[in-house]
Amino acid sequence: MAKYTIRPINTGFTGKRPVPGEVRKSEPPMKDGNLEPGAFYTFHFSLYKYLEKYPVEIGAPGGVLAFLLEGDGKKILIDTGMCETERANKYHHKGGSQLPGEAIDEALINLGIQPEEIDYVLFTHLHWDHSSNCHKFTNARFFANQTEYEFALDPIPLYYKSYEASQLGIEADFKKVKMETFLEETEILPGIVAFDTPGHSPGHVAFEVDTEDGKYIIAGDACFGLYTFTPFPEETLMYDITPPGRFCDIVGYWKSARTLRERCGGDINRILLCHEGSLLESLKDRPVIGLKQE
């Protein structure tokens, strides 16, 4: 069985760059009828009346992480991260930024890897901050879930920006490559298994990856943070997870979170999320994941 190493790569921030170690408390996201940015990372609207009584601390959201896998003679990317600052601010979230060297192709070159060396690009989903710049990997094969791909090609207006629909007058980068698709649980490559984790998007998937240190799950935005696996403190609700404020299907999200918890064997630190602040903060001490622990 092939064994891989995993290197998280930060491709920028979709919002304000957090102060290292910054922690903020959950708060109701609606103020004067406007959606506060924190709503994407906090809770389902039905929970807001409980937040003052039961504030939950959330690590400041991290950057937008992509993941470089190396093993079995191959170089594989899971997601390709966000776009340049100007585009991010114009079409997506104001305040987002991608500094020089953070674009995925530039970040790889800084690691000594040329874009043409990438053999495969696997997508957890096709939102703009997970699929930008994918067309720069000219020798790669590209894989996405079929349900996700079909929705991304023809999203409802609520998701025009998420998928950079042509109605906005732009072309999403994922439309510039030849996409191979799959359905249901699939071993994409030896030691890399895709499985369904819908909820954040219609065809979201996670990837279970074999390493010398055991299995890790690269889960994209199946959850926004590891806080999801903390039961909500209001006993009368009996919630065994903390749901987010953004989803396309809360039932799918809930079931996907439980699936992730089961497949990681209860060790949630083996779940690698694309917006998990603690993972970003740990990169200096642990730039490569999956090496056998001594």
C-alpha positions as a LaTeX table, in Angstrom:
\begin{tabular}{lrrr}
\hline
Residue & $x$ (\AA) & $y$ (\AA) & $z$ (\AA) \\
\hline
Met1 & 0.00 & 0.00 & 0.00 \\
Ala2 & 1.30 & 3.43 & $-0.94$ \\
Lys3 & 2.21 & 5.76 & 1.92 \\
Tyr4 & 2.14 & 9.53 & 1.58 \\
Thr5 & 3.40 & 12.59 & 3.37 \\
Ile6 & 1.06 & 15.56 & 3.67 \\
Arg7 & 2.19 & 19.18 & 3.51 \\
Pro8 & $-0.44$ & 21.87 & 4.22 \\
Ile9 & 0.08 & 25.00 & 2.11 \\
Asn10 & $-1.53$ & 28.33 & 2.96 \\
Thr11 & $-2.81$ & 30.09 & $-0.18$ \\
Gly12 & $-4.09$ & 33.29 & 1.47 \\
Phe13 & $-6.92$ & 34.52 & 3.69 \\
Thr14 & $-10.53$ & 35.06 & 2.69 \\
Gly15 & $-10.97$ & 37.62 & 5.48 \\
Lys16 & $-8.94$ & 39.63 & 7.97 \\
Arg17 & $-5.64$ & 37.98 & 8.77 \\
Pro18 & $-5.93$ & 36.88 & 12.38 \\
Val19 & $-3.45$ & 37.67 & 15.11 \\
Pro20 & $-1.57$ & 34.43 & 15.95 \\
Gly21 & $-3.32$ & 32.68 & 18.78 \\
Glu22 & $-6.34$ & 34.97 & 18.56 \\
Val23 & $-9.52$ & 33.45 & 19.92 \\
Arg24 & $-12.97$ & 35.01 & 19.59 \\
Lys25 & $-16.28$ & 34.17 & 21.16 \\
Ser26 & $-19.33$ & 33.19 & 19.21 \\
Glu27 & $-21.94$ & 35.87 & 18.81 \\
Pro28 & $-25.25$ & 36.29 & 16.95 \\
Pro29 & $-24.44$ & 37.15 & 13.35 \\
Met30 & $-27.43$ & 39.36 & 12.53 \\
Lys31 & $-26.98$ & 43.05 & 13.26 \\
Asp32 & $-29.42$ & 45.54 & 11.72 \\
Gly33 & $-30.41$ & 42.89 & 9.20 \\
Asn34 & $-26.85$ & 42.31 & 7.96 \\
Leu35 & $-24.97$ & 39.05 & 8.09 \\
Glu36 & $-21.81$ & 39.35 & 10.14 \\
Pro37 & $-18.67$ & 37.62 & 8.76 \\
Gly38 & $-18.43$ & 35.34 & 11.79 \\
Ala39 & $-21.71$ & 33.68 & 10.84 \\
Phe40 & $-19.89$ & 31.44 & 8.38 \\
Tyr41 & $-17.86$ & 29.98 & 11.23 \\
Thr42 & $-20.42$ & 29.94 & 14.03 \\
Phe43 & $-23.79$ & 28.30 & 14.32 \\
His44 & $-27.11$ & 27.37 & 12.83 \\
Phe45 & $-29.60$ & 30.19 & 13.29 \\
Ser46 & $-31.73$ & 28.18 & 15.74 \\
Leu47 & $-28.91$ & 28.35 & 18.30 \\
Tyr48 & $-28.35$ & 32.08 & 18.52 \\
Lys49 & $-30.65$ & 32.67 & 21.49 \\
Tyr50 & $-28.31$ & 30.44 & 23.51 \\
Leu51 & $-25.05$ & 32.17 & 22.64 \\
Glu52 & $-25.04$ & 34.81 & 25.36 \\
Lys53 & $-25.66$ & 32.18 & 28.01 \\
Tyr54 & $-23.28$ & 29.63 & 26.47 \\
Pro55 & $-20.54$ & 31.48 & 24.58 \\
Val56 & $-18.21$ & 29.17 & 22.68 \\
Glu57 & $-14.62$ & 30.14 & 21.97 \\
Ile58 & $-13.51$ & 29.59 & 18.39 \\
Gly59 & $-9.93$ & 29.75 & 17.18 \\
Ala60 & $-9.60$ & 32.53 & 14.64 \\
Pro61 & $-10.23$ & 31.09 & 11.18 \\
Gly62 & $-7.04$ & 30.19 & 9.41 \\
Gly63 & $-6.03$ & 30.74 & 5.86 \\
Val64 & $-7.20$ & 28.74 & 2.90 \\
Leu65 & $-5.17$ & 25.56 & 2.96 \\
Ala66 & $-4.36$ & 23.25 & 0.08 \\
Phe67 & $-2.48$ & 19.99 & 0.67 \\
Leu68 & 0.50 & 18.53 & $-1.16$ \\
Leu69 & 0.76 & 14.73 & $-1.00$ \\
Glu70 & 3.97 & 12.97 & $-1.97$ \\
Gly71 & 4.39 & 9.21 & $-2.20$ \\
Asp72 & 4.47 & 6.24 & $-4.55$ \\
Gly73 & 6.50 & 8.37 & $-6.96$ \\
Lys74 & 3.67 & 10.90 & $-7.34$ \\
Lys75 & 2.92 & 14.49 & $-6.40$ \\
Ile76 & $-0.73$ & 15.15 & $-5.68$ \\
Leu77 & $-2.63$ & 18.27 & $-4.69$ \\
Ile78 & $-5.85$ & 18.21 & $-2.75$ \\
Asp79 & $-7.49$ & 21.54 & $-3.63$ \\
Thr80 & $-5.58$ & 24.46 & $-5.11$ \\
Gly81 & $-6.66$ & 27.32 & $-2.88$ \\
Met82 & $-7.91$ & 30.83 & $-3.45$ \\
Cys83 & $-7.40$ & 33.49 & $-6.12$ \\
Glu84 & $-5.49$ & 36.77 & $-6.15$ \\
Thr85 & $-6.45$ & 39.63 & $-3.83$ \\
Glu86 & $-8.12$ & 41.85 & $-6.44$ \\
Arg87 & $-10.44$ & 39.09 & $-7.67$ \\
Ala88 & $-11.18$ & 37.89 & $-4.13$ \\
Asn89 & $-12.23$ & 41.38 & $-3.06$ \\
Lys90 & $-14.25$ & 42.12 & $-6.19$ \\
Tyr91 & $-16.27$ & 38.93 & $-6.38$ \\
His92 & $-16.01$ & 37.32 & $-2.95$ \\
His93 & $-15.04$ & 38.63 & 0.50 \\
Lys94 & $-13.73$ & 42.15 & 1.02 \\
Gly95 & $-10.60$ & 42.13 & 3.12 \\
Gly96 & $-9.33$ & 38.86 & 1.71 \\
Ser97 & $-5.73$ & 38.80 & 0.57 \\
Gln98 & $-3.21$ & 36.61 & $-1.17$ \\
Leu99 & 0.31 & 37.87 & $-0.59$ \\
Pro100 & 3.13 & 37.42 & $-3.13$ \\
Gly101 & 4.24 & 33.80 & $-3.00$ \\
Glu102 & 0.96 & 32.46 & $-1.60$ \\
Ala103 & $-0.69$ & 31.47 & $-4.89$ \\
Ile104 & $-0.51$ & 27.68 & $-5.01$ \\
Asp105 & 1.86 & 27.52 & $-8.00$ \\
Glu106 & 4.18 & 30.12 & $-6.41$ \\
Ala107 & 4.09 & 28.33 & $-3.06$ \\
Leu108 & 5.13 & 25.07 & $-4.71$ \\
Ile109 & 7.97 & 26.75 & $-6.61$ \\
Asn110 & 9.19 & 28.09 & $-3.27$ \\
Leu111 & 9.31 & 24.46 & $-2.12$ \\
Gly112 & 11.35 & 23.49 & $-5.18$ \\
Ile113 & 8.41 & 21.93 & $-7.06$ \\
Gln114 & 7.45 & 23.14 & $-10.53$ \\
Pro115 & 3.73 & 23.21 & $-11.46$ \\
Glu116 & 4.30 & 20.72 & $-14.28$ \\
Glu117 & 5.53 & 18.15 & $-11.73$ \\
Ile118 & 2.06 & 17.75 & $-10.20$ \\
Asp119 & 0.52 & 14.47 & $-11.33$ \\
Tyr120 & $-2.99$ & 14.72 & $-9.86$ \\
Val121 & $-5.29$ & 17.41 & $-8.50$ \\
Leu122 & $-8.17$ & 16.16 & $-6.34$ \\
Phe123 & $-10.93$ & 18.52 & $-5.24$ \\
Thr124 & $-12.92$ & 18.34 & $-2.01$ \\
His125 & $-15.33$ & 20.75 & $-3.73$ \\
Leu126 & $-15.21$ & 23.45 & $-6.36$ \\
His127 & $-15.78$ & 26.69 & $-4.51$ \\
Trp128 & $-13.55$ & 29.55 & $-5.65$ \\
Asp129 & $-11.23$ & 29.33 & $-2.63$ \\
His130 & $-10.50$ & 25.65 & $-3.29$ \\
Ser131 & $-10.07$ & 25.52 & $-7.06$ \\
Ser132 & $-8.36$ & 28.73 & $-8.17$ \\
Asn133 & $-5.21$ & 28.45 & $-10.29$ \\
Cys134 & $-5.83$ & 24.75 & $-10.98$ \\
His135 & $-5.28$ & 25.30 & $-14.72$ \\
Lys136 & $-1.62$ & 26.08 & $-14.02$ \\
Phe137 & $-0.91$ & 22.38 & $-13.47$ \\
Thr138 & $-0.63$ & 21.48 & $-17.12$ \\
Asn139 & 0.42 & 17.82 & $-16.71$ \\
Ala140 & $-2.07$ & 16.89 & $-14.00$ \\
Arg141 & $-5.23$ & 14.81 & $-14.09$ \\
Phe142 & $-8.16$ & 16.43 & $-12.28$ \\
Phe143 & $-10.81$ & 14.65 & $-10.21$ \\
Ala144 & $-14.03$ & 15.90 & $-8.60$ \\
Asn145 & $-17.25$ & 14.34 & $-7.40$ \\
Gln146 & $-19.77$ & 14.19 & $-10.23$ \\
Thr147 & $-22.62$ & 15.72 & $-8.20$ \\
Glu148 & $-20.36$ & 18.60 & $-7.20$ \\
Tyr149 & $-19.10$ & 19.17 & $-10.73$ \\
Glu150 & $-22.55$ & 19.20 & $-12.29$ \\
Phe151 & $-23.85$ & 21.67 & $-9.70$ \\
Ala152 & $-20.75$ & 23.86 & $-10.10$ \\
Leu153 & $-21.37$ & 24.12 & $-13.84$ \\
Asp154 & $-24.95$ & 25.30 & $-13.30$ \\
Pro155 & $-25.40$ & 26.61 & $-9.74$ \\
Ile156 & $-28.46$ & 28.40 & $-8.43$ \\
Pro157 & $-28.05$ & 32.19 & $-8.06$ \\
Leu158 & $-27.28$ & 31.89 & $-4.33$ \\
Tyr159 & $-24.04$ & 30.15 & $-5.36$ \\
Tyr160 & $-23.00$ & 32.19 & $-8.41$ \\
Lys161 & $-20.13$ & 33.76 & $-6.48$ \\
Ser162 & $-19.05$ & 30.55 & $-4.76$ \\
Tyr163 & $-18.54$ & 28.85 & $-8.12$ \\
Glu164 & $-17.67$ & 32.00 & $-10.12$ \\
Ala165 & $-20.58$ & 31.41 & $-12.47$ \\
Ser166 & $-20.44$ & 32.84 & $-15.98$ \\
Gln167 & $-23.38$ & 35.10 & $-15.10$ \\
Leu168 & $-20.87$ & 37.25 & $-13.19$ \\
Gly169 & $-18.88$ & 37.85 & $-16.35$ \\
Ile170 & $-15.91$ & 35.71 & $-15.27$ \\
Glu171 & $-14.72$ & 32.18 & $-15.92$ \\
Ala172 & $-13.96$ & 29.82 & $-13.06$ \\
Asp173 & $-10.55$ & 28.19 & $-13.28$ \\
Phe174 & $-12.00$ & 24.69 & $-12.86$ \\
Lys175 & $-13.73$ & 25.15 & $-16.23$ \\
Lys176 & $-10.34$ & 25.48 & $-17.90$ \\
Val177 & $-9.30$ & 21.88 & $-17.18$ \\
Lys178 & $-10.54$ & 18.45 & $-18.22$ \\
Met179 & $-12.36$ & 17.04 & $-15.20$ \\
Glu180 & $-12.71$ & 13.35 & $-14.42$ \\
Thr181 & $-15.56$ & 12.56 & $-12.07$ \\
Phe182 & $-16.59$ & 9.81 & $-9.68$ \\
Leu183 & $-19.55$ & 8.92 & $-7.48$ \\
Glu184 & $-19.73$ & 7.35 & $-4.03$ \\
Glu185 & $-16.71$ & 6.06 & $-2.13$ \\
Thr186 & $-13.82$ & 5.65 & $-4.55$ \\
Glu187 & $-10.15$ & 4.74 & $-4.27$ \\
Ile188 & $-8.71$ & 7.43 & $-6.53$ \\
Leu189 & $-5.15$ & 6.14 & $-6.13$ \\
Pro190 & $-3.66$ & 3.39 & $-3.96$ \\
Gly191 & $-3.85$ & 4.72 & $-0.41$ \\
Ile192 & $-6.18$ & 7.66 & $-1.24$ \\
Val193 & $-9.92$ & 7.06 & $-0.81$ \\
Ala194 & $-12.59$ & 9.67 & $-1.53$ \\
Phe195 & $-15.85$ & 9.45 & 0.43 \\
Asp196 & $-18.98$ & 11.59 & 0.52 \\
Thr197 & $-19.25$ & 14.44 & 3.04 \\
Pro198 & $-22.07$ & 16.62 & 1.65 \\
Gly199 & $-23.58$ & 19.53 & 3.53 \\
His200 & $-21.26$ & 22.44 & 2.86 \\
Ser201 & $-21.80$ & 21.87 & $-0.84$ \\
Pro202 & $-23.92$ & 19.31 & $-2.72$ \\
Gly203 & $-21.08$ & 16.98 & $-3.71$ \\
His204 & $-18.41$ & 17.71 & $-1.13$ \\
Val205 & $-15.99$ & 14.83 & $-0.47$ \\
Ala206 & $-13.15$ & 14.11 & 1.93 \\
Phe207 & $-10.02$ & 12.08 & 1.24 \\
Glu208 & $-8.68$ & 9.39 & 3.55 \\
Val209 & $-4.91$ & 9.20 & 3.08 \\
Asp210 & $-2.54$ & 6.44 & 4.19 \\
Thr211 & 0.71 & 7.62 & 5.77 \\
Glu212 & 3.49 & 5.97 & 7.79 \\
Asp213 & 1.80 & 7.53 & 10.82 \\
Gly214 & $-1.58$ & 5.99 & 10.01 \\
Lys215 & $-4.61$ & 7.41 & 8.23 \\
Tyr216 & $-5.41$ & 11.12 & 8.00 \\
Ile217 & $-8.55$ & 12.65 & 6.53 \\
Ile218 & $-8.30$ & 15.78 & 4.40 \\
Ala219 & $-11.82$ & 17.11 & 4.79 \\
Gly220 & $-11.89$ & 20.48 & 3.05 \\
Asp221 & $-14.88$ & 22.44 & 4.33 \\
Ala222 & $-16.88$ & 19.44 & 5.50 \\
Cys223 & $-16.45$ & 21.32 & 8.80 \\
Phe224 & $-15.16$ & 24.86 & 9.25 \\
Gly225 & $-13.19$ & 23.99 & 12.38 \\
Leu226 & $-12.52$ & 21.23 & 14.87 \\
Tyr227 & $-14.91$ & 22.99 & 17.26 \\
Thr228 & $-17.65$ & 21.26 & 15.25 \\
Phe229 & $-16.89$ & 18.06 & 17.17 \\
Thr230 & $-17.55$ & 19.71 & 20.53 \\
Pro231 & $-21.08$ & 19.03 & 21.81 \\
Phe232 & $-23.11$ & 22.21 & 22.20 \\
Pro233 & $-23.29$ & 22.99 & 25.96 \\
Glu234 & $-27.07$ & 23.48 & 26.20 \\
Glu235 & $-28.13$ & 20.16 & 27.71 \\
Thr236 & $-31.75$ & 20.41 & 26.62 \\
Leu237 & $-30.66$ & 20.51 & 22.95 \\
Met238 & $-28.61$ & 17.31 & 23.19 \\
Tyr239 & $-26.47$ & 18.30 & 20.19 \\
Asp240 & $-23.43$ & 16.05 & 19.95 \\
Ile241 & $-21.79$ & 18.44 & 17.47 \\
Thr242 & $-21.76$ & 22.22 & 17.04 \\
Pro243 & $-23.25$ & 23.08 & 13.64 \\
Pro244 & $-22.07$ & 26.01 & 11.51 \\
Gly245 & $-23.88$ & 29.04 & 10.17 \\
Arg246 & $-23.30$ & 28.23 & 6.52 \\
Phe247 & $-24.38$ & 25.10 & 4.69 \\
Cys248 & $-26.44$ & 24.00 & 1.73 \\
Asp249 & $-27.86$ & 21.01 & 3.62 \\
Ile250 & $-27.79$ & 20.94 & 7.42 \\
Val251 & $-28.85$ & 17.28 & 7.53 \\
Gly252 & $-26.02$ & 16.33 & 5.20 \\
Tyr253 & $-23.57$ & 18.46 & 7.20 \\
Trp254 & $-24.60$ & 16.83 & 10.47 \\
Lys255 & $-24.26$ & 13.31 & 9.10 \\
Ser256 & $-20.94$ & 14.16 & 7.44 \\
Ala257 & $-19.51$ & 15.44 & 10.72 \\
Arg258 & $-20.48$ & 12.21 & 12.41 \\
Thr259 & $-18.96$ & 10.21 & 9.54 \\
Leu260 & $-15.68$ & 12.08 & 9.93 \\
Arg261 & $-15.62$ & 11.47 & 13.66 \\
Glu262 & $-16.21$ & 7.76 & 13.15 \\
Arg263 & $-13.63$ & 7.35 & 10.38 \\
Cys264 & $-10.89$ & 9.11 & 12.35 \\
Gly265 & $-11.37$ & 6.68 & 15.22 \\
Gly266 & $-12.24$ & 9.49 & 17.59 \\
Asp267 & $-8.91$ & 11.29 & 17.11 \\
Ile268 & $-10.16$ & 14.52 & 15.57 \\
Asn269 & $-6.60$ & 15.81 & 15.13 \\
Arg270 & $-6.38$ & 13.40 & 12.21 \\
Ile271 & $-9.01$ & 15.49 & 10.43 \\
Leu272 & $-7.27$ & 18.18 & 8.37 \\
Leu273 & $-9.60$ & 21.07 & 7.52 \\
Cys274 & $-8.92$ & 23.84 & 5.03 \\
His275 & $-9.88$ & 26.69 & 7.38 \\
Glu276 & $-8.70$ & 25.32 & 10.72 \\
Gly277 & $-6.66$ & 28.05 & 12.43 \\
Ser278 & $-4.74$ & 25.72 & 14.73 \\
Leu279 & $-3.46$ & 23.72 & 11.76 \\
Leu280 & $-2.11$ & 26.87 & 10.13 \\
Glu281 & $-0.45$ & 27.95 & 13.37 \\
Ser282 & 1.26 & 24.55 & 13.73 \\
Leu283 & 2.98 & 24.64 & 10.32 \\
Lys284 & 6.26 & 26.08 & 11.61 \\
Asp285 & 6.67 & 23.21 & 14.07 \\
Arg286 & 5.13 & 20.53 & 11.85 \\
Pro287 & 5.37 & 21.42 & 8.16 \\
Val288 & 4.98 & 17.79 & 7.07 \\
Ile289 & 2.32 & 15.42 & 8.41 \\
Gly290 & 2.35 & 11.65 & 8.16 \\
Leu291 & 5.94 & 10.85 & 9.05 \\
Lys292 & 6.28 & 7.91 & 11.39 \\
Gln293 & 6.32 & 9.07 & 15.00 \\
Glu294 & 9.43 & 8.03 & 16.89 \\
\hline
\end{tabular}
